[in-house]
């Protein structure tokens, strides 16, 4: 029996439901490679909390001011609700295709294909940004160590920046290619390092705040936790979109389900552990930084446009001093590098699953015989990431800001579809018990509605060139062009695949269906 065969076996006592086979397949990945702790570490690593904080802390403060902690909590809520949907679907279908596979089973092949595309393209976007941040901090750290401003300034050279970025992408691709065992060992060290350094930063920031070191510092107020105090709904949705981005990646725990010990339950538990660690880290850092330097746009204020896209670069020295400050640079580099490596996991496994079910060319369904990884899918993701970042860097000076804003739309797109898929897939059993109603229906639907609302409002707002970096294409905001253009590209590719793989799109490979009821013995 493969670990994806969820049908009851002889001697089993089953309570509730199991999925019909419906064409669900094993992929040949290395089973039992990751435990609960390893899975949770992969989830935290993929999110990259230190990288997320340095790249979006200032932008969020610029949108919502002192309500930044409230927006962090508001972003956590839909993520938590959607996490319950992932957990319930994973229990009956621990498939590495996650959102793609589950939405095909619930809504059919076309919705499922576009959901899978949303995940894949979101991952490519964030991989490119991770590589860019890792590159910038590599040269910043090199300049600090060497004491040479000219070394740090090498990052300002586009040829040097792009070449360094491509090297980092190649290294991360090679590590991911070698499998979950190699990935896990590196991640324990990198995640541990960034969380320890972040904790030291938070403690020292609180100390600076209490001593009144900076004139722009603020006294803590519980009103910071009130999302209704944000000055406008547009500002709230913009901040919420950034906040949602800061939690993106926890579902990497789910895409390793075929390689996890206890594939039906462990990934869901790991995802919840990862999210608790994340929300705690974000709230502590956001409150400490705001108390220390405030959320204004002057001096070291978090919303200062000159430093808001890389807050820790500005705060490392003033908070931790020249000696310890370099540790924060190391932590950001470690965070971006760690996430760069683990973020290949969801994209490669989603492509593997789509190919295994004939939704993509068959060549991507190959698993390396020794490393038990989707080798071709991993390498292709690396090449796509390098190409995307190189092109966008040459075309737009504001690529980092605009792609992060576009990423929020992609995340809302595929997370909301997956949440609704859970409620629809389990629709026949929602009123069987209070637990089923809450976790299979109420929570997923609420999470889906919240993310759909953010998607719609963000789509409307990003038409304005002022959204994001302020750049435009023919009078239309560049964030809108990037986000909508990539979704339309997915639609075009789906039409092409319909001609190449009609069986999948006729529902003959992975069938749309609901779970079969199983009565307890």
VOTIVEX-208940 format. One record per residue (C-alpha): x, y, z. Coordinates in steps of 0.1 Angstrom, whole numbers, padded with zeros to 4 digits, always signed. Each point is the difference from the previous one (the first is absolute). Last residue first. Example, Ala and Ser with C-alpha at 12.3 -4.5 7.8 and 13.67 -1.06 7.14 Angstrom:
% VOTIVEX-208940
+0137-0011+0071;-0014-0034+0007;
***
This chain:
% VOTIVEX-208940
-0169-0013+0133;-0002+0037-0010;-0019+0008-0031;+0019+0014-0030;-0015+0027-0022;+0016+0005-0033;+0017+0034-0005;-0012+0023-0028;+0010-0001-0036;+0019+0017-0029;+0022-0026-0016;+0037+0002-0006;+0009-0017-0033;-0033-0001-0018;-0012+0035+0009;-0004+0011-0036;+0028+0025+0006;+0023-0028+0010;-0008-0021-0030;+0004+0029-0024;+0038+0003+0007;+0017+0018-0029;-0029+0021-0012;-0012+0008+0036;+0037+0008+0008;-0001+0030-0025;-0032+0013+0016;+0016-0003+0034;+0031+0019-0012;-0023+0029-0011;-0018+0001+0033;+0033+0000+0019;+0012+0029-0021;-0032+0018+0010;+0009-0005+0037;+0035+0014-0007;-0013+0030-0019;-0024+0007+0029;+0027+0002+0026;+0027+0017-0020;-0023+0025-0018;-0018+0008+0033;+0033+0006+0018;+0012+0022-0029;-0029+0023+0006;-0017+0010-0033;+0008+0032-0018;+0016-0018-0030;+0021-0020+0025;+0004+0015+0034;+0024+0006+0029;-0011+0013+0034;+0019-0026+0020;-0031-0018+0012;-0033+0017-0008;+0005+0035-0013;-0005-0014-0036;-0036-0006+0009;-0012-0033-0014;+0014-0015+0032;-0030+0012+0020;-0027-0020-0018;+0020-0033+0001;+0008+0007+0036;-0037+0004+0008;-0009-0032-0018;+0028-0021+0015;-0005+0013+0035;-0037-0009-0002;+0009-0034-0014;+0024-0006+0029;-0026+0008+0025;-0026-0021-0017;+0023-0030-0003;+0010+0002+0037;-0037+0002+0010;-0008-0029-0022;+0029-0021+0013;-0008+0007+0036;-0038-0007-0003;+0001-0031-0021;+0026-0027+0007;+0013+0012+0033;-0032+0014+0016;-0027-0022-0016;+0021-0031+0003;+0007+0007+0037;-0036+0007+0008;-0010-0034-0015;-0017-0015-0030;-0011+0034-0013;+0030+0006-0023;-0002-0036-0013;-0013+0003-0035;+0019+0033-0007;+0034-0016+0006;+0014+0008-0035;-0019+0033-0001;+0013+0013+0034;+0036-0011-0009;-0002+0014-0035;-0010+0034+0014;+0033+0001+0020;+0020-0011-0030;-0015+0027-0022;+0008+0026+0027;+0036-0012+0003;+0005+0001-0038;-0011+0035-0006;+0009+0017+0033;+0036-0011-0006;+0001+0012-0035;-0013+0035+0010;+0026+0003+0028;+0027-0009-0025;-0008+0030-0021;+0009+0023+0030;+0033-0019+0004;+0006+0002-0037;-0005+0037+0000;+0024+0007+0029;+0029-0022-0012;-0004+0010-0037;+0003+0037+0006;+0030+0006-0023;-0021-0016-0028;+0010-0016-0033;+0035-0013+0008;-0010-0012+0035;-0032-0016-0014;+0019-0019-0027;+0027-0013+0024;-0025-0009+0027;-0023-0020-0024;+0029-0018-0016;+0016-0010+0032;-0033-0012+0014;-0009-0019-0032;+0034-0017+0000;-0004-0011+0037;-0036-0012-0006;+0013-0020-0029;+0027-0016+0021;-0025-0010+0027;-0025-0014-0025;+0027-0020-0017;+0012-0015+0033;-0034-0008+0016;+0018-0016+0031;+0007-0036+0009;+0037+0007+0005;+0012-0032-0017;-0025-0007-0027;-0008+0037-0007;-0037+0003-0005;-0014+0007-0035;-0035+0015-0002;+0014+0031-0017;+0006-0019-0033;-0037-0008-0002;-0010+0035-0012;-0025+0017+0023;-0035-0008+0010;+0008-0037-0005;-0008-0011+0036;+0037-0006+0007;+0008+0033-0017;-0022+0020+0023;+0014-0020+0029;+0036+0007-0009;-0008+0037-0007;-0015+0002+0035;+0030-0018+0014;+0025+0023-0017;-0019+0032+0011;-0005-0011+0035;+0036-0012+0007;+0019+0028-0019;-0011+0023+0029;+0023-0020+0022;+0033+0013-0016;-0010+0036-0004;-0015-0001+0035;+0033-0010+0015;+0019+0026-0021;-0024+0028+0009;+0001-0008+0037;+0038-0006+0001;+0006+0033-0018;-0024+0017+0024;+0017-0016+0030;+0035+0008-0013;-0010+0037-0003;-0015-0002+0035;+0033-0015+0012;+0018+0030-0015;-0017+0021+0026;+0016-0019+0028;+0033+0018-0004;-0011+0033-0016;-0027+0006+0027;-0032-0020+0005;-0027+0027-0004;+0017+0028-0019;+0021-0024-0021;-0027-0024-0011;-0027+0026-0004;+0006+0013-0036;+0009-0034-0016;-0028-0015+0022;-0027+0022-0017;+0007-0010-0037;-0029+0012-0021;-0009+0027+0025;+0035+0016+0000;-0002+0030-0024;-0038+0000+0002;+0001+0007+0038;-0029-0021+0012;+0019-0017+0028;+0012+0033+0015;+0038+0001+0001;+0000+0036-0011;-0034+0012-0011;-0028-0021-0016;-0019-0009+0032;-0006-0034+0015;+0019+0006+0032;+0037-0006+0008;+0001-0022+0031;-0036-0006+0008;-0007-0008-0036;+0030-0024-0002;-0011-0018+0032;-0036-0003-0011;+0008-0013-0035;+0027-0024+0013;-0022-0016+0027;-0031-0001-0023;+0019-0015-0029;+0018-0027+0021;-0031-0011+0018;-0020-0002-0033;+0028-0021-0016;+0005-0025+0029;-0038-0006+0001;-0001-0004-0037;+0028-0026+0000;-0017-0021+0027;-0033+0001-0020;+0018-0012-0031;+0018-0028+0018;-0033-0013+0014;-0014-0001-0035;+0031-0016-0015;+0000-0028+0028;-0035-0012-0005;-0005-0019-0032;+0037-0004-0009;+0009-0017+0033;+0038+0002-0007;+0003+0026-0028;+0012-0006-0036;-0035-0002-0016;-0010+0030+0021;+0028+0022-0012;-0024+0023-0018;-0019+0005+0033;+0029+0014+0020;+0006+0024-0029;-0035+0013+0010;+0018+0024+0025;+0012+0019-0031;-0019+0033+0002;-0002+0016+0034;+0017+0032-0009;-0019+0002-0033;-0032+0001+0020;+0014+0030+0019;+0008+0018-0033;-0036-0005-0012;-0013+0011+0033;+0020+0032-0002;-0015+0008-0034;-0035-0011+0012;+0003+0023+0031;+0012+0029-0021;-0029-0003-0024;-0024-0004+0030;+0012+0033+0014;+0017+0015+0031;+0006-0033+0018;-0017+0002+0034;-0022-0030-0009;+0030-0023+0002;+0003+0006+0038;+0032-0016+0013;+0020+0033+0000;-0028+0014+0023;+0016-0021+0028;+0027+0027+0002;+0037-0002+0003;+0019+0032+0004;+0016+0013-0032;+0035+0006-0012;+0007+0029-0024;+0026+0016+0023;+0021-0031+0002;+0018-0013+0031;-0030+0003+0022;+0014-0025+0026;-0031-0022-0002;+0001+0000-0038;+0037-0009-0001;-0006-0030+0024;-0030-0011-0021;+0022+0001-0031;+0027-0020+0018;-0025-0028+0008;-0014+0000-0035;+0034-0001-0016;+0011-0029+0022;-0032-0019-0009;+0007+0006-0037;+0035-0013+0004;-0013-0032+0016;-0027-0004-0026;+0024+0005-0029;+0026-0025+0013;-0025-0027+0008;-0016+0002-0035;+0034-0003-0016;+0013-0029+0021;-0031-0021-0001;-0004+0008-0037;+0033-0014-0011;-0008-0034+0015;-0035-0001-0014;+0010+0008-0036;+0026-0027-0003;-0025-0026+0013;-0028+0014-0022;+0018-0005-0033;+0031+0007-0020;-0018+0022-0025;-0009+0024+0028;+0037+0005+0006;+0008+0005-0037;-0029+0025-0004;+0013+0020+0029;+0035+0002-0015;-0014+0010-0034;-0022+0027+0015;+0030+0014+0019;+0021+0000-0032;-0028+0018-0019;-0002+0027+0027;+0038+0006-0001;-0001+0004-0038;-0030+0023+0002;+0016+0022+0027;+0033+0002-0018;-0015+0009-0033;-0024+0025+0016;+0027+0018+0020;-0016+0014+0031;+0009-0032+0019;+0036+0008-0006;-0005+0030+0024;+0006-0023+0030;+0035-0007-0013;+0006+0037-0006;-0011+0009+0035;+0029-0021+0014;+0001-0012+0036;+0007-0035-0013;-0025-0016+0023;-0026+0028-0005;+0005+0001-0037;-0004-0038-0003;-0031+0003+0021;-0015+0026-0023;+0011-0021-0030;-0018-0031+0013;-0029+0021+0012;-0007+0012-0035;+0003-0035-0015;-0023-0016+0026;-0026+0027-0006;+0001-0006-0038;-0001-0038+0004;-0030+0003+0023;-0017+0023-0024;+0005-0025-0029;-0012-0028+0022;-0031+0020+0010;-0010+0005-0036;+0006-0036-0010;-0020-0012+0029;-0030+0022-0009;+0003-0014-0035;-0002-0036+0012;-0028+0006+0025;-0022+0019-0025;+0007-0026-0026;-0012-0028+0023;-0032+0020+0006;-0004+0005-0038;+0003-0037-0006;-0024-0008+0028;-0026+0023-0014;+0004-0016-0034;+0001-0036+0013;-0031-0002+0021;-0014+0018+0030;+0006-0023+0031;+0024-0026-0012;+0018+0025-0023;+0001+0024+0030;+0017-0026+0022;+0026-0010-0026;+0011+0035-0008;-0001+0013+0035;+0020-0029+0014;+0020-0015-0029;+0021-0019+0025;-0030-0022+0008;-0011-0009+0035;-0036-0004-0010;-0024-0008+0029;+0019+0017+0028;+0015+0026-0024;-0034+0013-0008;-0007+0006+0037;+0034+0016+0007;-0002+0022-0031;-0034+0013+0010;+0012+0007+0036;+0029+0019-0014;-0025+0022-0019;-0014+0013+0032;+0035+0006+0015;+0010+0019-0032;-0032+0020+0001;+0008+0011+0036;+0037+0006-0003;-0004+0029-0023;-0023+0018+0026;+0026-0007+0027;+0028+0016-0021;-0025+0028-0008;-0005+0007+0037;+0038+0001+0006;+0003+0026-0029;-0027+0023+0015;+0027+0025+0008;+0000+0011-0036;-0022-0019-0024;+0016+0003-0035;+0035+0013+0009;+0001-0024+0029;-0006-0029-0024;+0027+0012-0024;+0025+0004+0029;-0006-0035+0014;-0002-0015-0036;+0036-0007-0011;+0018-0003+0034;-0029-0020+0016;-0004-0024-0029;+0037-0008-0001;+0000-0006+0038;-0031-0022-0002;+0011-0022-0029;-0034-0015-0010;+0018-0030-0014;+0021-0004+0031;-0029+0000+0023;-0018-0028-0020;+0033-0019-0004;+0005+0002+0038;-0035-0013+0006;+0007-0030-0023;+0032-0008+0018;-0017+0002+0034;-0028-0023-0011;+0022-0026-0018;+0016+0000-0034;+0013-0028-0023;-0028-0025+0006;-0006-0004-0038;+0025+0008-0027;-0021+0011-0030;-0012-0025-0026;-0030+0020-0011;-0030-0019+0016;-0033+0004-0019;-0035+0013+0006;-0022-0012-0029;-0033+0004+0018;+0009-0025+0027;-0032+0009+0019;+0008+0023+0029;-0005-0012+0036;-0028+0010+0023;-0010+0000+0037;+0012-0027+0024;+0022-0028-0012;+0008-0032+0018;+0028-0018-0019;+0002-0038+0002;+0004-0003-0038;+0008+0032-0016;-0019+0033-0003;+0006+0021-0031;+0025+0028+0004;+0023-0012-0028;+0025+0030+0000;+0025-0018+0022;+0003-0027-0026;-0014-0034+0008;
***
